[in-house]
Amino acid sequence: MSGGTESGAGEDRFVEVPAGPRLAYRTHGPDDGEPLLLIAGLSLDLTSWPARLVDGFTAQGFRVIRFDNRDAGRSTRIAARPPGRMRQLFSRPCPDAYDLADMAADTLGLLDALGIKRVHLVGMSMGGMIAQTLAARHPDRVATLTSIFSTTGNRRVGRPALSTIAKLLAAPPRTVEESVTGHIALLAHIGGTGFAPDEAEERAWARGLWERTEGKRSGAQVARQIDAIRASGDRTAELRRITAPTLVVHGDRDRMVHPSGGRATAAAIQGAEHVEIAGMGHHLAPGVLRRLVGLTTELARTHGAALAPVPATGEPV
């Protein structure tokens, strides 16, 4: 989960992908830079990637692409009935639920529309699952993979805390004030203990998201995305097919996706580097952004990406 004020670049653009949805996206940085695609998590839109993270990547020479997944932001709302409360409680996906493979197909359609043959993938939470699926099924299209506080789909690992599940089942906000207050409360619950959020930025992000989506976020959208995760089942065997150089990042104070999810992800992907950050929760707080940019950039550079030299401090801008 994340928020943050907007980076200065990029108006929303739209593309129809073969899988069906119309996706909203933005691009940042040099047109000839190494393409890096950011895939957002459950219910989050493209603005959930903090501006300082986006700017950090563009400063390193990446061409950054952000987009809204189906059922999020300004992308297509899927015309399917969401799972009812009992299906959600017993983790029984609807028979006609879309899954993570469908969302990966959306992502591939966006890359095709932009003429991108190979990309560095960075996904957080559900976005990490989508990135993993794309890397497993289309290895020729993925230069590197960074999976942030995500998991494998195995129900024995990565489970949210019971207190978190209760919060996820709460009724959606009806006003912008409820949206802002709810975001701050959830962040206090899942944000970890070691890296403080910028509350002013978080409030501005939640208000901006409400305005960007015209208050049309609904529990149905979130429920369908959760259904996509459940319909995909245990993906551990599929993760073993990933050949892209992989970095797995997780916090040891994550109440949304237990750290065991990150450990299992790294164990499933041959050669994956696993970094567990003390005090980090399920949030891209200001205090972790430099490190995330540095780790991802170093992964790309080590495997042949032509990027700007690392500053003398050894940290990204």
Backbone torsions as a table, in degrees:
resi	resn	phi	psi	omega
1	MET	NA	145.3	180.0
2	SER	-160.5	170.0	170.7
3	GLY	-153.2	-167.6	179.4
4	GLY	142.5	155.7	179.6
5	THR	-70.2	157.7	-174.2
6	GLU	-72.4	143.4	169.2
7	SER	-70.7	154.6	-173.5
8	GLY	-70.6	-17.6	-173.6
9	ALA	-91.3	150.7	160.1
10	GLY	89.3	114.5	166.9
11	GLU	-92.0	159.6	176.8
12	ASP	-63.1	134.1	170.5
13	ARG	-122.9	165.4	-174.2
14	PHE	-135.7	147.3	176.7
15	VAL	-144.3	138.2	173.1
16	GLU	-88.0	125.1	-179.4
17	VAL	-103.0	153.9	-176.1
18	PRO	-56.7	-29.5	-180.0
19	ALA	-68.5	-13.5	174.8
20	GLY	127.8	-50.1	-174.0
21	PRO	-68.7	157.1	169.4
22	ARG	-99.0	119.7	-174.4
23	LEU	-104.9	136.9	172.0
24	ALA	-92.0	139.6	-179.8
25	TYR	-149.9	164.7	173.9
26	ARG	-139.0	151.5	175.8
27	THR	-122.6	151.7	-177.3
28	HIS	-143.3	149.7	174.4
29	GLY	89.8	-174.3	-174.9
30	PRO	-67.7	138.5	-179.6
31	ASP	-61.8	-28.5	-178.9
32	ASP	-98.6	13.1	179.8
33	GLY	-75.8	165.2	174.8
34	GLU	-61.7	121.5	-177.8
35	PRO	-69.7	133.4	178.5
36	LEU	-132.7	122.7	-175.8
37	LEU	-106.9	126.4	177.7
38	LEU	-100.0	125.3	-177.9
39	ILE	-115.2	117.6	-173.0
40	ALA	-78.7	167.0	-176.1
41	GLY	-93.3	-168.6	-174.8
42	LEU	-52.2	121.3	175.3
43	SER	68.7	-2.4	-175.4
44	LEU	-88.4	152.4	178.1
45	ASP	-105.3	-176.5	-175.6
46	LEU	-65.4	-23.7	179.6
47	THR	-75.1	-6.0	178.8
48	SER	-70.2	-16.2	174.2
49	TRP	-79.6	117.7	-174.5
50	PRO	-59.5	143.4	-179.4
51	ALA	-57.1	-37.5	-178.6
52	ARG	-66.9	-29.6	176.1
53	LEU	-71.6	-47.6	178.8
54	VAL	-58.6	-46.5	-179.3
55	ASP	-65.6	-34.2	176.7
56	GLY	-63.1	-41.2	178.5
57	PHE	-68.7	-42.7	-179.8
58	THR	-66.0	-32.7	177.4
59	ALA	-64.2	-25.2	178.3
60	GLN	-85.4	-3.8	177.7
61	GLY	102.3	6.5	178.0
62	PHE	-78.3	147.8	164.3
63	ARG	-94.2	109.3	-172.0
64	VAL	-95.9	131.9	175.3
65	ILE	-119.5	129.5	173.3
66	ARG	-120.2	148.8	178.4
67	PHE	-150.6	164.0	174.4
68	ASP	-92.8	125.3	171.6
69	ASN	-62.8	161.6	170.1
70	ARG	-53.6	145.1	-178.6
71	ASP	65.9	26.1	176.3
72	ALA	-147.4	155.1	175.1
73	GLY	56.2	-128.3	-178.7
74	ARG	-106.8	12.5	175.6
75	SER	-82.5	172.7	-174.7
76	THR	-58.5	135.0	167.3
77	ARG	-85.4	129.5	-176.0
78	ILE	-78.4	133.3	-177.7
79	ALA	-85.4	71.8	177.4
80	ALA	-143.2	144.5	179.9
81	ARG	-66.6	131.5	178.2
82	PRO	-74.1	161.4	176.9
83	PRO	-65.4	144.4	177.1
84	GLY	-75.8	174.8	-176.4
85	ARG	-59.7	-39.6	-178.4
86	MET	-68.2	-41.2	176.5
87	ARG	-61.4	-39.1	178.9
88	GLN	-65.9	-43.9	-177.7
89	LEU	-63.8	-35.9	-177.6
90	PHE	-101.2	12.3	175.3
91	SER	54.3	45.1	179.1
92	ARG	-110.2	102.5	-178.6
93	PRO	-66.6	152.8	176.4
94	CYS	-65.8	147.3	179.9
95	PRO	-58.4	-30.7	-178.5
96	ASP	-101.5	19.9	-179.3
97	ALA	-65.6	141.3	167.3
98	TYR	-76.8	164.6	-177.1
99	ASP	-130.7	-175.3	-177.8
100	LEU	-65.4	-29.3	176.4
101	ALA	-64.5	-37.1	176.1
102	ASP	-64.7	-39.7	-179.9
103	MET	-71.2	-34.4	174.0
104	ALA	-66.0	-35.9	176.8
105	ALA	-65.1	-38.1	173.3
106	ASP	-57.2	-46.6	-177.7
107	THR	-62.3	-43.6	177.7
108	LEU	-62.5	-38.9	177.9
109	GLY	-61.9	-38.3	176.6
110	LEU	-64.1	-45.3	178.5
111	LEU	-59.4	-43.2	178.9
112	ASP	-61.6	-43.5	-178.8
113	ALA	-63.3	-31.4	-179.9
114	LEU	-90.0	-0.5	179.2
115	GLY	70.3	28.6	-178.4
116	ILE	-96.6	117.8	-177.8
117	LYS	-85.0	-39.7	179.5
118	ARG	-137.9	141.4	-171.9
119	VAL	-141.5	150.6	169.2
120	HIS	-88.3	122.2	-176.9
121	LEU	-100.0	132.9	172.9
122	VAL	-130.7	116.5	-179.1
123	GLY	-128.1	141.6	176.9
124	MET	-114.6	135.6	176.2
125	SER	57.1	-120.7	176.5
126	MET	-58.0	-34.6	176.6
127	GLY	-62.1	-31.8	174.1
128	GLY	-66.1	-37.3	177.7
129	MET	-65.4	-41.0	177.9
130	ILE	-64.5	-43.5	178.7
131	ALA	-62.3	-42.0	177.5
132	GLN	-59.9	-43.3	-178.2
133	THR	-64.6	-42.9	178.1
134	LEU	-63.8	-42.5	-179.6
135	ALA	-64.8	-35.6	-179.6
136	ALA	-72.9	-37.2	-172.8
137	ARG	-93.4	-19.8	-179.0
138	HIS	-137.0	65.0	-174.4
139	PRO	-60.7	-27.7	-179.5
140	ASP	-70.2	-14.4	-176.6
141	ARG	-98.3	-6.6	-171.8
142	VAL	-116.1	117.4	179.4
143	ALA	-79.6	-48.0	174.7
144	THR	-145.9	161.3	-179.9
145	LEU	-130.6	126.6	170.9
146	THR	-118.5	116.7	-178.1
147	SER	-109.2	116.5	-174.3
148	ILE	-110.6	130.3	-175.6
149	PHE	29.9	62.2	179.4
150	SER	-124.6	-172.0	-176.0
151	THR	-155.4	-175.8	-170.5
152	THR	-100.7	-13.3	-173.1
153	GLY	94.5	-12.4	174.3
154	ASN	-67.3	123.3	-173.6
155	ARG	-68.6	-12.9	179.9
156	ARG	-82.8	-10.5	-178.8
157	VAL	-130.1	159.1	173.8
158	GLY	68.5	15.9	-175.2
159	ARG	-72.1	140.6	174.9
160	PRO	-70.4	154.9	174.0
161	ALA	-64.1	150.2	179.3
162	LEU	-58.5	-36.3	178.9
163	SER	-65.6	-30.7	178.5
164	THR	-73.3	-40.8	178.5
165	ILE	-57.6	-42.4	179.5
166	ALA	-60.5	-39.2	179.9
167	LYS	-70.0	-34.3	179.5
168	LEU	-68.3	-25.4	-179.4
169	LEU	-87.3	1.2	-179.5
170	ALA	-66.8	155.1	178.9
171	ALA	-63.7	143.2	179.6
172	PRO	-66.0	155.0	-179.7
173	PRO	-66.5	150.0	179.9
174	ARG	-105.4	-15.7	-179.0
175	THR	-136.4	165.2	178.4
176	VAL	-64.1	-35.1	179.0
177	GLU	-64.3	-42.5	177.2
178	GLU	-64.0	-36.7	179.9
179	SER	-63.9	-44.6	-179.5
180	VAL	-66.6	-47.5	-179.3
181	THR	-62.1	-42.0	179.5
182	GLY	-65.2	-39.2	178.4
183	HIS	-63.1	-45.4	-179.3
184	ILE	-64.1	-39.5	179.9
185	ALA	-66.4	-43.7	179.2
186	LEU	-65.5	-39.6	179.2
187	LEU	-61.7	-39.4	177.3
188	ALA	-62.1	-29.1	-178.6
189	HIS	-81.2	-41.8	-172.2
190	ILE	-108.5	-1.4	-170.8
191	GLY	-78.3	-4.5	-179.7
192	GLY	87.1	-177.3	-174.5
193	THR	-118.7	-12.5	-170.9
194	GLY	-100.0	-15.2	-174.9
195	PHE	-135.8	110.6	-175.8
196	ALA	-74.6	140.0	173.5
197	PRO	-75.1	160.3	170.0
198	ASP	-90.3	100.9	-171.0
199	GLU	-63.5	-35.5	178.6
200	ALA	-63.2	-42.2	177.7
201	GLU	-65.5	-40.6	-179.3
202	GLU	-64.8	-40.6	177.2
203	ARG	-64.8	-41.4	179.2
204	ALA	-65.1	-38.8	179.1
205	TRP	-64.4	-46.8	-178.1
206	ALA	-63.0	-39.4	177.8
207	ARG	-67.1	-42.0	179.3
208	GLY	-64.7	-37.1	178.1
209	LEU	-64.8	-41.9	178.0
210	TRP	-59.6	-44.4	-178.7
211	GLU	-69.2	-39.8	-178.2
212	ARG	-64.4	-36.2	-179.3
213	THR	-97.6	6.0	178.9
214	GLU	55.2	34.2	177.5
215	GLY	68.5	19.6	-173.2
216	LYS	-98.0	11.0	173.3
217	ARG	-66.9	141.1	-177.5
218	SER	-140.0	161.5	175.7
219	GLY	-63.5	-26.4	179.6
220	ALA	-63.9	-40.7	179.1
221	GLN	-62.7	-47.2	-179.9
222	VAL	-62.5	-43.0	-178.9
223	ALA	-62.1	-40.0	179.2
224	ARG	-67.2	-36.7	177.8
225	GLN	-69.0	-40.2	175.0
226	ILE	-61.5	-40.8	177.2
227	ASP	-59.0	-37.9	179.4
228	ALA	-61.5	-39.7	178.4
229	ILE	-65.7	-46.1	-178.2
230	ARG	-67.2	-38.6	-179.6
231	ALA	-65.7	-21.2	-178.6
232	SER	-83.1	-17.6	175.1
233	GLY	64.8	-157.0	-179.6
234	ASP	-79.8	116.0	-176.2
235	ARG	-101.7	15.1	-175.3
236	THR	-57.0	-45.1	-179.5
237	ALA	-62.6	-38.7	179.1
238	GLU	-66.6	-37.5	179.6
239	LEU	-61.8	-28.3	179.6
240	ARG	-67.0	-14.5	179.1
241	ARG	-85.3	-7.9	-177.8
242	ILE	-69.8	128.7	179.6
243	THR	-112.2	-13.0	-179.6
244	ALA	-66.6	141.8	172.3
245	PRO	-54.7	129.5	-167.7
246	THR	-127.9	138.8	172.9
247	LEU	-119.5	129.9	178.2
248	VAL	-116.1	119.4	-178.6
249	VAL	-117.1	135.1	179.3
250	HIS	-149.2	155.8	172.8
251	GLY	-99.0	151.5	-179.1
252	ASP	-87.2	4.0	178.6
253	ARG	-124.0	36.2	-175.4
254	ASP	-88.9	114.9	178.3
255	ARG	-92.4	-11.2	179.3
256	MET	-88.3	-47.2	174.8
257	VAL	-127.5	106.4	-176.8
258	HIS	-53.1	143.8	-179.1
259	PRO	-54.2	-21.4	176.9
260	SER	-61.4	-25.2	177.1
261	GLY	-65.7	-42.2	177.1
262	GLY	-66.6	-41.2	179.7
263	ARG	-63.1	-41.4	179.7
264	ALA	-67.0	-37.4	177.6
265	THR	-61.1	-48.6	-179.5
266	ALA	-63.7	-37.0	-180.0
267	ALA	-67.9	-30.4	-176.8
268	ALA	-79.3	-24.7	-174.9
269	ILE	-101.8	115.6	-175.7
270	GLN	-59.4	128.0	176.3
271	GLY	79.3	3.6	-177.6
272	ALA	-65.1	141.6	172.8
273	GLU	-91.1	131.9	-178.6
274	HIS	-114.7	123.7	177.8
275	VAL	-122.0	116.3	176.9
276	GLU	-107.4	119.8	-171.8
277	ILE	-98.5	120.1	-178.7
278	ALA	-64.3	131.3	176.8
279	GLY	86.6	-9.8	-178.3
280	MET	-82.4	135.5	174.8
281	GLY	-106.2	-145.9	-178.0
282	HIS	-96.7	62.5	-174.2
283	HIS	-161.6	138.7	175.8
284	LEU	-90.0	78.6	-177.5
285	ALA	-75.0	157.1	-179.2
286	PRO	-53.1	-34.7	-176.2
287	GLY	-70.5	-12.4	-179.5
288	VAL	-108.0	-6.5	-171.0
289	LEU	-66.5	-43.4	179.0
290	ARG	-59.5	-42.4	-178.2
291	ARG	-66.5	-40.6	178.8
292	LEU	-63.2	-44.2	177.1
293	VAL	-62.2	-43.5	-179.1
294	GLY	-63.4	-44.7	-178.8
295	LEU	-64.7	-45.2	-179.0
296	THR	-67.2	-41.0	179.3
297	THR	-64.2	-41.9	179.9
298	GLU	-65.2	-38.0	176.0
299	LEU	-59.7	-47.4	-179.1
300	ALA	-64.9	-44.5	-177.9
301	ARG	-65.4	-40.3	-179.6
302	THR	-61.6	-28.9	-177.0
303	HIS	-107.5	31.9	165.1
304	GLY	98.6	2.6	-179.7
305	ALA	-71.5	136.4	177.9
306	ALA	-88.5	99.0	-175.2
307	LEU	-127.4	168.3	178.5
308	ALA	-61.9	148.6	178.3
309	PRO	-64.3	149.5	177.8
310	VAL	-69.0	135.5	176.7
311	PRO	-57.7	162.5	-175.1
312	ALA	-59.7	-27.1	179.4
313	THR	-72.9	-13.9	-176.6
314	GLY	81.6	6.3	-179.8
315	GLU	-119.1	150.8	176.8
316	PRO	-71.1	163.7	176.8
317	VAL	-65.4	NA	NA
